[in-house]
Amino acid sequence: MTVTLREITMDNFRECIKLSVAEAQKGFVASNMYSLAEAQADGVSEPRAIYAGDQMVGFIMVDFEPKEDRGYISRLMVAEDHQGNGYGREAMRQVIERFKRNPACKEIQTAVVPENVAADTLYRSLGFEPTGEMDEGEAILRMTINRTPHQSLGL
Ligand SMILES: CC(C)(COP(=O)(O)OP(=O)(O)OC[C@H]1O[C@@H](n2cnc3c(N)ncnc32)[C@H](O)[C@@H]1OP(=O)(O)O)[C@@H](O)C(=O)NCCC(=O)NCCS
């Protein structure tokens, strides 16, 4: 199934706010309603729906902080019924690729509630490393983007 990231529009935002994780996972991620409101308020976050084919299966939100040369993956969720199919991994892979294509982006940061073994395992397998820092109860992970001069030209 082809995984794509699509903008949230008038046509799909209702579907997006209906997506939900399992009850036991609710402490791991904000609701999509909250995240969309946050993106509207901060003006920099880029919320995207994760689609498998034409089915919306999840949500991811990123932003780039130019002063820090750093990309942030601030939110990731795959709806309960669609978990375990590789969609979360593929969505992460795609946003990491996009950050890597931005020559100004030197590192990528994300964070995880320490009890969230699944997300922590996923992030580490993608190359994120724990920094030992905590922020609002979440452990911060970071990935450094090492570029050869060739890559920095985007060629
Ligand atoms: C974390 C989450 C986004 C993963 O999405 P997903 O589509 O279910 O995950 P994938 O099928 O792509 O699996 C990706 C990896 O996650 C890890 N993983 C997934 N479920 C796991 C579990 N129950 N235990 C341990 N690791 C697990 C594995 O490393 C897996 O890779 P593998 O299949 O190659 O071994 C999803 O489970 C989710 O939305 N959870 C609730 C919200 C949440 O925790 N969000 C992250 C906040 S930091």
The ligand as an ORCA input file, in Angstrom:
! r2SCAN-3c Opt
* xyz 0 1
  C       4.055      4.369     17.618
  C       3.150      4.243     16.390
  C       3.056      5.585     15.694
  C       3.792      3.240     15.429
  O       3.046      3.197     14.250
  P       2.685      1.791     13.549
  O       2.200      2.079     12.175
  O       1.799      1.023     14.447
  O       4.116      1.123     13.545
  P       4.818      0.284     12.378
  O       3.928     -0.838     11.967
  O       5.300      1.206     11.329
  O       6.030     -0.315     13.198
  C       7.160      0.477     13.376
  C       8.028     -0.025     14.475
  O       7.481      0.315     15.728
  C       7.938     -0.640     16.678
  N       6.767     -1.244     17.302
  C       5.482     -1.179     16.867
  N       4.670     -1.815     17.735
  C       5.468     -2.266     18.725
  C       5.254     -2.966     19.940
  N       4.020     -3.344     20.304
  N       6.314     -3.230     20.732
  C       7.568     -2.841     20.370
  N       7.819     -2.174     19.238
  C       6.803     -1.904     18.436
  C       8.776     -1.638     15.934
  O      10.109     -1.190     15.989
  C       8.239     -1.512     14.536
  O       9.180     -1.850     13.600
  P       9.248     -3.354     12.975
  O       7.842     -3.722     12.594
  O      10.149     -3.209     11.826
  O       9.782     -4.185     14.094
  C       1.727      3.730     16.762
  O       1.830      2.520     17.444
  C       0.932      4.717     17.577
  O       0.243      5.588     17.047
  N       0.995      4.580     18.927
  C       0.238      5.436     19.820
  C       0.664      6.887     19.753
  C       2.126      7.041     19.955
  O       2.734      6.388     20.791
  N       2.729      7.945     19.167
  C       4.132      8.253     19.259
  C       4.319      9.363     20.235
  S       6.047      9.654     20.543
*
